[in-house]
Amino acid sequence: MNYCSRCGAPVTQKVPLGDNLPRHVCNQCELIHYHNPKIVAGCIPEWENQILLCRRAIEPRLGL
Ligand SMILES: [Zn+2]
């Protein structure tokens, strides 16, 4: 990837803050371009008027 799909500025491969892998990052708008074609789905489990929230236990973004 050479240019940002959002603003058209050149991108640089570097490790973004809070990440641990090199990514293509826009030099102008700082958009991170992930190369990951996997489709992800989420849900909010609800039971007896309560919802289950989870905290991430592995890097990257441990604790979020
Ligand atoms: Zn950009």
PDB file of the backbone (N, CA, C, O) and the ligand in Angstrom, with CONECT records:
HET     ZN  A 101       1
ATOM      1  N   MET A   1       0.841  -1.170   0.000  1.00  0.00           N
ATOM      2  CA  MET A   1       0.000   0.000   0.000  1.00  0.00           C
ATOM      3  C   MET A   1       0.889   1.236   0.000  1.00  0.00           C
ATOM      4  O   MET A   1       1.820   1.334   0.799  1.00  0.00           O
ATOM      5  N   ASN A   2       0.607   2.174  -0.889  1.00  0.00           N
ATOM      6  CA  ASN A   2       1.415   3.387  -0.995  1.00  0.00           C
ATOM      7  C   ASN A   2       0.681   4.644  -0.544  1.00  0.00           C
ATOM      8  O   ASN A   2       1.294   5.580  -0.031  1.00  0.00           O
ATOM      9  N   TYR A   3      -0.649   4.659  -0.740  1.00  0.00           N
ATOM     10  CA  TYR A   3      -1.401   5.877  -0.457  1.00  0.00           C
ATOM     11  C   TYR A   3      -2.632   5.567   0.394  1.00  0.00           C
ATOM     12  O   TYR A   3      -3.191   4.472   0.326  1.00  0.00           O
ATOM     13  N   CYS A   4      -3.036   6.537   1.183  1.00  0.00           N
ATOM     14  CA  CYS A   4      -4.183   6.410   2.088  1.00  0.00           C
ATOM     15  C   CYS A   4      -5.485   6.383   1.285  1.00  0.00           C
ATOM     16  O   CYS A   4      -5.687   7.195   0.382  1.00  0.00           O
ATOM     17  N   SER A   5      -6.364   5.438   1.628  1.00  0.00           N
ATOM     18  CA  SER A   5      -7.652   5.349   0.936  1.00  0.00           C
ATOM     19  C   SER A   5      -8.623   6.433   1.403  1.00  0.00           C
ATOM     20  O   SER A   5      -9.639   6.665   0.747  1.00  0.00           O
ATOM     21  N   ARG A   6      -8.332   7.101   2.521  1.00  0.00           N
ATOM     22  CA  ARG A   6      -9.200   8.163   3.019  1.00  0.00           C
ATOM     23  C   ARG A   6      -8.823   9.524   2.429  1.00  0.00           C
ATOM     24  O   ARG A   6      -9.690  10.255   1.950  1.00  0.00           O
ATOM     25  N   CYS A   7      -7.515   9.868   2.463  1.00  0.00           N
ATOM     26  CA  CYS A   7      -7.120  11.226   2.082  1.00  0.00           C
ATOM     27  C   CYS A   7      -6.154  11.277   0.907  1.00  0.00           C
ATOM     28  O   CYS A   7      -5.930  12.353   0.353  1.00  0.00           O
ATOM     29  N   GLY A   8      -5.574  10.143   0.509  1.00  0.00           N
ATOM     30  CA  GLY A   8      -4.687  10.119  -0.643  1.00  0.00           C
ATOM     31  C   GLY A   8      -3.242  10.429  -0.341  1.00  0.00           C
ATOM     32  O   GLY A   8      -2.417  10.396  -1.255  1.00  0.00           O
ATOM     33  N   ALA A   9      -2.890  10.730   0.902  1.00  0.00           N
ATOM     34  CA  ALA A   9      -1.497  11.030   1.276  1.00  0.00           C
ATOM     35  C   ALA A   9      -0.685   9.738   1.319  1.00  0.00           C
ATOM     36  O   ALA A   9      -1.259   8.656   1.445  1.00  0.00           O
ATOM     37  N   PRO A  10       0.649   9.835   1.216  1.00  0.00           N
ATOM     38  CA  PRO A  10       1.484   8.636   1.322  1.00  0.00           C
ATOM     39  C   PRO A  10       1.358   7.972   2.700  1.00  0.00           C
ATOM     40  O   PRO A  10       1.109   8.646   3.699  1.00  0.00           O
ATOM     41  N   VAL A  11       1.532   6.658   2.742  1.00  0.00           N
ATOM     42  CA  VAL A  11       1.514   5.924   4.006  1.00  0.00           C
ATOM     43  C   VAL A  11       2.909   5.411   4.311  1.00  0.00           C
ATOM     44  O   VAL A  11       3.718   5.199   3.408  1.00  0.00           O
ATOM     45  N   THR A  12       3.184   5.213   5.602  1.00  0.00           N
ATOM     46  CA  THR A  12       4.462   4.691   6.071  1.00  0.00           C
ATOM     47  C   THR A  12       4.178   3.464   6.910  1.00  0.00           C
ATOM     48  O   THR A  12       3.201   3.419   7.657  1.00  0.00           O
ATOM     49  N   GLN A  13       5.053   2.454   6.781  1.00  0.00           N
ATOM     50  CA  GLN A  13       4.875   1.261   7.606  1.00  0.00           C
ATOM     51  C   GLN A  13       5.581   1.492   8.940  1.00  0.00           C
ATOM     52  O   GLN A  13       6.796   1.685   8.983  1.00  0.00           O
ATOM     53  N   LYS A  14       4.799   1.469  10.041  1.00  0.00           N
ATOM     54  CA  LYS A  14       5.351   1.646  11.385  1.00  0.00           C
ATOM     55  C   LYS A  14       4.413   0.998  12.394  1.00  0.00           C
ATOM     56  O   LYS A  14       3.291   0.617  12.064  1.00  0.00           O
ATOM     57  N   VAL A  15       4.895   0.878  13.638  1.00  0.00           N
ATOM     58  CA  VAL A  15       4.088   0.305  14.711  1.00  0.00           C
ATOM     59  C   VAL A  15       3.297   1.438  15.356  1.00  0.00           C
ATOM     60  O   VAL A  15       3.885   2.313  15.992  1.00  0.00           O
ATOM     61  N   PRO A  16       1.960   1.436  15.202  1.00  0.00           N
ATOM     62  CA  PRO A  16       1.158   2.498  15.810  1.00  0.00           C
ATOM     63  C   PRO A  16       1.183   2.424  17.334  1.00  0.00           C
ATOM     64  O   PRO A  16       1.429   1.361  17.903  1.00  0.00           O
ATOM     65  N   LEU A  17       0.931   3.541  17.987  1.00  0.00           N
ATOM     66  CA  LEU A  17       0.855   3.603  19.439  1.00  0.00           C
ATOM     67  C   LEU A  17      -0.219   2.630  19.932  1.00  0.00           C
ATOM     68  O   LEU A  17      -1.345   2.644  19.435  1.00  0.00           O
ATOM     69  N   GLY A  18       0.126   1.793  20.898  1.00  0.00           N
ATOM     70  CA  GLY A  18      -0.815   0.839  21.460  1.00  0.00           C
ATOM     71  C   GLY A  18      -0.900  -0.459  20.681  1.00  0.00           C
ATOM     72  O   GLY A  18      -1.710  -1.328  21.005  1.00  0.00           O
ATOM     73  N   ASP A  19      -0.067  -0.600  19.653  1.00  0.00           N
ATOM     74  CA  ASP A  19      -0.065  -1.827  18.848  1.00  0.00           C
ATOM     75  C   ASP A  19       1.300  -2.485  18.999  1.00  0.00           C
ATOM     76  O   ASP A  19       2.195  -1.910  19.618  1.00  0.00           O
ATOM     77  N   ASN A  20       1.475  -3.688  18.441  1.00  0.00           N
ATOM     78  CA  ASN A  20       2.781  -4.339  18.517  1.00  0.00           C
ATOM     79  C   ASN A  20       3.237  -4.881  17.176  1.00  0.00           C
ATOM     80  O   ASN A  20       4.241  -5.589  17.104  1.00  0.00           O
ATOM     81  N   LEU A  21       2.516  -4.559  16.115  1.00  0.00           N
ATOM     82  CA  LEU A  21       2.897  -5.017  14.785  1.00  0.00           C
ATOM     83  C   LEU A  21       2.985  -3.825  13.842  1.00  0.00           C
ATOM     84  O   LEU A  21       2.243  -2.856  14.002  1.00  0.00           O
ATOM     85  N   PRO A  22       3.889  -3.884  12.852  1.00  0.00           N
ATOM     86  CA  PRO A  22       3.962  -2.793  11.877  1.00  0.00           C
ATOM     87  C   PRO A  22       2.715  -2.759  11.000  1.00  0.00           C
ATOM     88  O   PRO A  22       2.246  -3.795  10.527  1.00  0.00           O
ATOM     89  N   ARG A  23       2.185  -1.556  10.790  1.00  0.00           N
ATOM     90  CA  ARG A  23       0.994  -1.347   9.958  1.00  0.00           C
ATOM     91  C   ARG A  23       1.283  -0.219   8.976  1.00  0.00           C
ATOM     92  O   ARG A  23       2.222   0.555   9.164  1.00  0.00           O
ATOM     93  N   HIS A  24       0.476  -0.133   7.937  1.00  0.00           N
ATOM     94  CA  HIS A  24       0.558   1.003   7.033  1.00  0.00           C
ATOM     95  C   HIS A  24      -0.244   2.145   7.667  1.00  0.00           C
ATOM     96  O   HIS A  24      -1.455   2.030   7.852  1.00  0.00           O
ATOM     97  N   VAL A  25       0.435   3.242   7.998  1.00  0.00           N
ATOM     98  CA  VAL A  25      -0.199   4.379   8.675  1.00  0.00           C
ATOM     99  C   VAL A  25      -0.084   5.611   7.788  1.00  0.00           C
ATOM    100  O   VAL A  25       0.989   5.904   7.261  1.00  0.00           O
ATOM    101  N   CYS A  26      -1.177   6.323   7.628  1.00  0.00           N
ATOM    102  CA  CYS A  26      -1.195   7.534   6.808  1.00  0.00           C
ATOM    103  C   CYS A  26      -0.351   8.624   7.462  1.00  0.00           C
ATOM    104  O   CYS A  26      -0.467   8.870   8.663  1.00  0.00           O
ATOM    105  N   ASN A  27       0.494   9.272   6.673  1.00  0.00           N
ATOM    106  CA  ASN A  27       1.344  10.342   7.195  1.00  0.00           C
ATOM    107  C   ASN A  27       0.557  11.605   7.500  1.00  0.00           C
ATOM    108  O   ASN A  27       1.029  12.456   8.253  1.00  0.00           O
ATOM    109  N   GLN A  28      -0.632  11.743   6.931  1.00  0.00           N
ATOM    110  CA  GLN A  28      -1.402  12.973   7.117  1.00  0.00           C
ATOM    111  C   GLN A  28      -2.546  12.806   8.109  1.00  0.00           C
ATOM    112  O   GLN A  28      -2.602  13.521   9.109  1.00  0.00           O
ATOM    113  N   CYS A  29      -3.464  11.867   7.848  1.00  0.00           N
ATOM    114  CA  CYS A  29      -4.640  11.731   8.730  1.00  0.00           C
ATOM    115  C   CYS A  29      -4.446  10.641   9.782  1.00  0.00           C
ATOM    116  O   CYS A  29      -5.314  10.461  10.637  1.00  0.00           O
ATOM    117  N   GLU A  30      -3.316   9.903   9.741  1.00  0.00           N
ATOM    118  CA  GLU A  30      -2.948   8.873  10.713  1.00  0.00           C
ATOM    119  C   GLU A  30      -3.896   7.679  10.746  1.00  0.00           C
ATOM    120  O   GLU A  30      -3.923   6.933  11.724  1.00  0.00           O
ATOM    121  N   LEU A  31      -4.675   7.498   9.679  1.00  0.00           N
ATOM    122  CA  LEU A  31      -5.521   6.311   9.577  1.00  0.00           C
ATOM    123  C   LEU A  31      -4.629   5.073   9.494  1.00  0.00           C
ATOM    124  O   LEU A  31      -3.645   5.062   8.753  1.00  0.00           O
ATOM    125  N   ILE A  32      -4.969   4.044  10.245  1.00  0.00           N
ATOM    126  CA  ILE A  32      -4.229   2.787  10.222  1.00  0.00           C
ATOM    127  C   ILE A  32      -4.925   1.856   9.239  1.00  0.00           C
ATOM    128  O   ILE A  32      -6.117   1.579   9.369  1.00  0.00           O
ATOM    129  N   HIS A  33      -4.175   1.379   8.262  1.00  0.00           N
ATOM    130  CA  HIS A  33      -4.730   0.487   7.244  1.00  0.00           C
ATOM    131  C   HIS A  33      -4.351  -0.950   7.601  1.00  0.00           C
ATOM    132  O   HIS A  33      -3.206  -1.362   7.417  1.00  0.00           O
ATOM    133  N   TYR A  34      -5.309  -1.697   8.106  1.00  0.00           N
ATOM    134  CA  TYR A  34      -5.071  -3.088   8.485  1.00  0.00           C
ATOM    135  C   TYR A  34      -5.205  -3.980   7.267  1.00  0.00           C
ATOM    136  O   TYR A  34      -6.102  -3.792   6.445  1.00  0.00           O
ATOM    137  N   HIS A  35      -4.307  -4.956   7.151  1.00  0.00           N
ATOM    138  CA  HIS A  35      -4.378  -5.936   6.071  1.00  0.00           C
ATOM    139  C   HIS A  35      -4.899  -7.229   6.662  1.00  0.00           C
ATOM    140  O   HIS A  35      -4.144  -8.169   6.913  1.00  0.00           O
ATOM    141  N   ASN A  36      -6.178  -7.258   6.875  1.00  0.00           N
ATOM    142  CA  ASN A  36      -6.781  -8.408   7.524  1.00  0.00           C
ATOM    143  C   ASN A  36      -8.167  -8.620   6.921  1.00  0.00           C
ATOM    144  O   ASN A  36      -9.125  -7.964   7.330  1.00  0.00           O
ATOM    145  N   PRO A  37      -8.282  -9.511   5.973  1.00  0.00           N
ATOM    146  CA  PRO A  37      -9.572  -9.698   5.299  1.00  0.00           C
ATOM    147  C   PRO A  37     -10.582 -10.503   6.089  1.00  0.00           C
ATOM    148  O   PRO A  37     -11.665 -10.790   5.578  1.00  0.00           O
ATOM    149  N   LYS A  38     -10.262 -10.881   7.334  1.00  0.00           N
ATOM    150  CA  LYS A  38     -11.188 -11.696   8.109  1.00  0.00           C
ATOM    151  C   LYS A  38     -12.431 -10.903   8.494  1.00  0.00           C
ATOM    152  O   LYS A  38     -12.337  -9.741   8.889  1.00  0.00           O
ATOM    153  N   ILE A  39     -13.571 -11.524   8.381  1.00  0.00           N
ATOM    154  CA  ILE A  39     -14.838 -10.911   8.767  1.00  0.00           C
ATOM    155  C   ILE A  39     -15.088 -11.201  10.243  1.00  0.00           C
ATOM    156  O   ILE A  39     -14.953 -12.339  10.694  1.00  0.00           O
ATOM    157  N   VAL A  40     -15.452 -10.168  10.985  1.00  0.00           N
ATOM    158  CA  VAL A  40     -15.665 -10.308  12.422  1.00  0.00           C
ATOM    159  C   VAL A  40     -17.103  -9.935  12.750  1.00  0.00           C
ATOM    160  O   VAL A  40     -17.647  -8.976  12.202  1.00  0.00           O
ATOM    161  N   ALA A  41     -17.705 -10.692  13.637  1.00  0.00           N
ATOM    162  CA  ALA A  41     -19.063 -10.384  14.098  1.00  0.00           C
ATOM    163  C   ALA A  41     -19.049 -10.274  15.613  1.00  0.00           C
ATOM    164  O   ALA A  41     -18.214 -10.894  16.271  1.00  0.00           O
ATOM    165  N   GLY A  42     -19.956  -9.501  16.168  1.00  0.00           N
ATOM    166  CA  GLY A  42     -20.051  -9.349  17.600  1.00  0.00           C
ATOM    167  C   GLY A  42     -21.473  -9.495  18.065  1.00  0.00           C
ATOM    168  O   GLY A  42     -22.407  -9.471  17.263  1.00  0.00           O
ATOM    169  N   CYS A  43     -21.640  -9.646  19.360  1.00  0.00           N
ATOM    170  CA  CYS A  43     -22.977  -9.712  19.924  1.00  0.00           C
ATOM    171  C   CYS A  43     -22.939  -9.157  21.342  1.00  0.00           C
ATOM    172  O   CYS A  43     -21.869  -9.032  21.939  1.00  0.00           O
ATOM    173  N   ILE A  44     -24.083  -8.832  21.866  1.00  0.00           N
ATOM    174  CA  ILE A  44     -24.199  -8.372  23.250  1.00  0.00           C
ATOM    175  C   ILE A  44     -25.101  -9.358  23.972  1.00  0.00           C
ATOM    176  O   ILE A  44     -26.322  -9.308  23.830  1.00  0.00           O
ATOM    177  N   PRO A  45     -24.495 -10.265  24.757  1.00  0.00           N
ATOM    178  CA  PRO A  45     -25.307 -11.249  25.483  1.00  0.00           C
ATOM    179  C   PRO A  45     -26.138 -10.562  26.566  1.00  0.00           C
ATOM    180  O   PRO A  45     -25.610  -9.803  27.379  1.00  0.00           O
ATOM    181  N   GLU A  46     -27.425 -10.832  26.567  1.00  0.00           N
ATOM    182  CA  GLU A  46     -28.339 -10.249  27.545  1.00  0.00           C
ATOM    183  C   GLU A  46     -29.062 -11.375  28.268  1.00  0.00           C
ATOM    184  O   GLU A  46     -29.511 -12.341  27.651  1.00  0.00           O
ATOM    185  N   TRP A  47     -29.168 -11.234  29.602  1.00  0.00           N
ATOM    186  CA  TRP A  47     -29.849 -12.244  30.402  1.00  0.00           C
ATOM    187  C   TRP A  47     -30.438 -11.588  31.636  1.00  0.00           C
ATOM    188  O   TRP A  47     -29.717 -10.950  32.402  1.00  0.00           O
ATOM    189  N   GLU A  48     -31.713 -11.734  31.834  1.00  0.00           N
ATOM    190  CA  GLU A  48     -32.431 -11.183  32.974  1.00  0.00           C
ATOM    191  C   GLU A  48     -32.127  -9.694  33.170  1.00  0.00           C
ATOM    192  O   GLU A  48     -31.779  -9.251  34.264  1.00  0.00           O
ATOM    193  N   ASN A  49     -32.265  -8.947  32.089  1.00  0.00           N
ATOM    194  CA  ASN A  49     -32.081  -7.495  32.116  1.00  0.00           C
ATOM    195  C   ASN A  49     -30.646  -7.059  32.415  1.00  0.00           C
ATOM    196  O   ASN A  49     -30.428  -5.920  32.830  1.00  0.00           O
ATOM    197  N   GLN A  50     -29.664  -7.939  32.212  1.00  0.00           N
ATOM    198  CA  GLN A  50     -28.255  -7.596  32.398  1.00  0.00           C
ATOM    199  C   GLN A  50     -27.510  -7.948  31.118  1.00  0.00           C
ATOM    200  O   GLN A  50     -27.931  -8.827  30.365  1.00  0.00           O
ATOM    201  N   ILE A  51     -26.385  -7.246  30.873  1.00  0.00           N
ATOM    202  CA  ILE A  51     -25.556  -7.584  29.720  1.00  0.00           C
ATOM    203  C   ILE A  51     -24.176  -8.002  30.197  1.00  0.00           C
ATOM    204  O   ILE A  51     -23.705  -7.558  31.244  1.00  0.00           O
ATOM    205  N   LEU A  52     -23.531  -8.865  29.411  1.00  0.00           N
ATOM    206  CA  LEU A  52     -22.194  -9.345  29.741  1.00  0.00           C
ATOM    207  C   LEU A  52     -21.172  -8.518  28.965  1.00  0.00           C
ATOM    208  O   LEU A  52     -21.230  -8.442  27.738  1.00  0.00           O
ATOM    209  N   LEU A  53     -20.230  -7.896  29.691  1.00  0.00           N
ATOM    210  CA  LEU A  53     -19.127  -7.164  29.075  1.00  0.00           C
ATOM    211  C   LEU A  53     -17.832  -7.876  29.429  1.00  0.00           C
ATOM    212  O   LEU A  53     -17.677  -8.381  30.541  1.00  0.00           O
ATOM    213  N   CYS A  54     -16.898  -7.916  28.476  1.00  0.00           N
ATOM    214  CA  CYS A  54     -15.637  -8.619  28.696  1.00  0.00           C
ATOM    215  C   CYS A  54     -14.463  -7.661  28.542  1.00  0.00           C
ATOM    216  O   CYS A  54     -14.545  -6.670  27.817  1.00  0.00           O
ATOM    217  N   ARG A  55     -13.365  -7.973  29.236  1.00  0.00           N
ATOM    218  CA  ARG A  55     -12.136  -7.213  29.130  1.00  0.00           C
ATOM    219  C   ARG A  55     -11.103  -8.091  28.427  1.00  0.00           C
ATOM    220  O   ARG A  55     -10.940  -9.264  28.764  1.00  0.00           O
ATOM    221  N   ARG A  56     -10.397  -7.503  27.432  1.00  0.00           N
ATOM    222  CA  ARG A  56      -9.429  -8.247  26.636  1.00  0.00           C
ATOM    223  C   ARG A  56      -8.262  -8.712  27.518  1.00  0.00           C
ATOM    224  O   ARG A  56      -7.698  -7.922  28.275  1.00  0.00           O
ATOM    225  N   ALA A  57      -7.901 -10.013  27.412  1.00  0.00           N
ATOM    226  CA  ALA A  57      -6.873 -10.592  28.276  1.00  0.00           C
ATOM    227  C   ALA A  57      -5.555 -10.839  27.561  1.00  0.00           C
ATOM    228  O   ALA A  57      -4.631 -11.375  28.173  1.00  0.00           O
ATOM    229  N   ILE A  58      -5.428 -10.465  26.270  1.00  0.00           N
ATOM    230  CA  ILE A  58      -4.191 -10.700  25.532  1.00  0.00           C
ATOM    231  C   ILE A  58      -3.815  -9.458  24.759  1.00  0.00           C
ATOM    232  O   ILE A  58      -4.660  -8.611  24.469  1.00  0.00           O
ATOM    233  N   GLU A  59      -2.531  -9.352  24.425  1.00  0.00           N
ATOM    234  CA  GLU A  59      -2.045  -8.253  23.584  1.00  0.00           C
ATOM    235  C   GLU A  59      -2.450  -8.509  22.134  1.00  0.00           C
ATOM    236  O   GLU A  59      -2.602  -9.676  21.772  1.00  0.00           O
ATOM    237  N   PRO A  60      -2.632  -7.527  21.301  1.00  0.00           N
ATOM    238  CA  PRO A  60      -2.520  -6.111  21.629  1.00  0.00           C
ATOM    239  C   PRO A  60      -3.775  -5.606  22.346  1.00  0.00           C
ATOM    240  O   PRO A  60      -4.829  -6.242  22.324  1.00  0.00           O
ATOM    241  N   ARG A  61      -3.629  -4.490  22.955  1.00  0.00           N
ATOM    242  CA  ARG A  61      -4.712  -3.791  23.664  1.00  0.00           C
ATOM    243  C   ARG A  61      -5.209  -4.575  24.874  1.00  0.00           C
ATOM    244  O   ARG A  61      -6.407  -4.634  25.151  1.00  0.00           O
ATOM    245  N   LEU A  62      -4.262  -5.174  25.583  1.00  0.00           N
ATOM    246  CA  LEU A  62      -4.558  -5.882  26.821  1.00  0.00           C
ATOM    247  C   LEU A  62      -5.317  -4.965  27.777  1.00  0.00           C
ATOM    248  O   LEU A  62      -4.929  -3.812  27.963  1.00  0.00           O
ATOM    249  N   GLY A  63      -6.385  -5.461  28.381  1.00  0.00           N
ATOM    250  CA  GLY A  63      -7.117  -4.711  29.388  1.00  0.00           C
ATOM    251  C   GLY A  63      -8.244  -3.853  28.834  1.00  0.00           C
ATOM    252  O   GLY A  63      -9.024  -3.290  29.603  1.00  0.00           O
ATOM    253  N   LEU A  64      -8.343  -3.746  27.512  1.00  0.00           N
ATOM    254  CA  LEU A  64      -9.437  -2.939  26.961  1.00  0.00           C
ATOM    255  C   LEU A  64     -10.696  -3.777  26.833  1.00  0.00           C
ATOM    256  O   LEU A  64     -11.728  -3.276  26.387  1.00  0.00           O
TER     257      LEU A  64
HETATM  258 ZN    ZN A 101      -4.951   9.640   5.216  1.00  0.00          ZN2+
END
